[in-house]
């Protein structure tokens, strides 16, 4: 993944972060932290089951939630 793709991903996450400010689903940065935790459990399940075909998707979810977590901490 090159830096341009990462920059685009961060911009999409910023847009989502702005949306989350008025979304009742989002409470605070703890919401993102909980989502990271859930996704890491799914990564663990995929590794334990040997279903590596789904691992990339789950790791993508971890990255997405991590970016959103970082942006939720940005003051």
C-alpha positions as CSV (number, residue, x, y, z in Angstrom):
1,X,0.0,0.0,0.0
2,X,1.6,3.3,-1.1
3,X,1.4,6.6,0.7
4,X,-1.2,8.0,-1.7
5,X,-3.6,5.1,-0.9
6,X,-3.1,5.6,2.8
7,X,-3.8,9.3,2.5
8,X,-7.0,8.6,0.6
9,X,-8.0,6.1,3.3
10,X,-7.4,8.7,6.0
11,X,-9.5,11.2,4.2
12,X,-12.4,8.7,4.0
13,X,-12.0,8.0,7.7
14,X,-12.1,11.8,8.4
15,X,-15.4,12.0,6.6
16,X,-16.7,9.2,8.6
17,X,-15.4,10.8,11.8
18,X,-17.3,14.0,11.0
19,X,-20.4,11.9,10.4
20,X,-19.9,10.0,13.7
21,X,-20.0,13.3,15.7
22,X,-23.8,13.4,15.1
23,X,-24.4,9.7,15.0
24,X,-26.1,8.1,18.0
25,X,-24.1,4.9,17.5
26,X,-20.9,6.7,18.3
27,X,-20.3,7.6,22.0
28,X,-16.6,8.5,22.2
29,X,-13.2,7.0,21.4
30,X,-14.2,3.9,23.5
31,X,-16.7,3.0,20.7
32,X,-13.8,2.7,18.3
33,X,-11.7,0.8,20.8
34,X,-14.4,-1.7,21.4
35,X,-14.7,-2.2,17.6
36,X,-11.0,-2.8,17.3
37,X,-11.2,-5.4,20.1
38,X,-14.1,-7.2,18.3
39,X,-12.2,-7.3,15.0
40,X,-9.1,-8.6,16.7
41,X,-11.2,-11.4,18.1
42,X,-12.4,-12.2,14.6
43,X,-8.7,-12.2,13.4
44,X,-7.9,-14.6,16.2
45,X,-10.8,-16.9,15.2
46,X,-9.7,-16.9,11.5
47,X,-6.1,-17.8,12.5
48,X,-7.3,-20.5,14.8
49,X,-9.5,-22.1,12.2
50,X,-7.0,-21.9,9.5
51,X,-9.3,-19.9,7.3
52,X,-6.7,-17.5,6.0
53,X,-8.8,-16.6,3.0
54,X,-10.8,-14.3,5.3
55,X,-7.8,-12.9,7.2
56,X,-7.2,-10.1,4.8
57,X,-10.7,-8.8,5.3
58,X,-10.5,-9.0,9.0
59,X,-7.2,-7.2,9.1
60,X,-8.6,-4.5,6.8
61,X,-11.4,-4.1,9.4
62,X,-8.8,-3.7,12.2
63,X,-7.0,-1.0,10.1
64,X,-10.2,0.8,9.4
65,X,-11.2,0.8,13.1
66,X,-7.7,1.8,14.2
67,X,-7.8,4.8,11.8
68,X,-11.2,5.8,13.2
69,X,-9.9,5.4,16.7
70,X,-7.0,7.7,16.0
71,X,-9.2,10.3,14.5
72,X,-11.6,10.1,17.4
73,X,-8.7,11.0,19.7
74,X,-7.7,14.0,17.6
75,X,-8.5,17.1,19.5
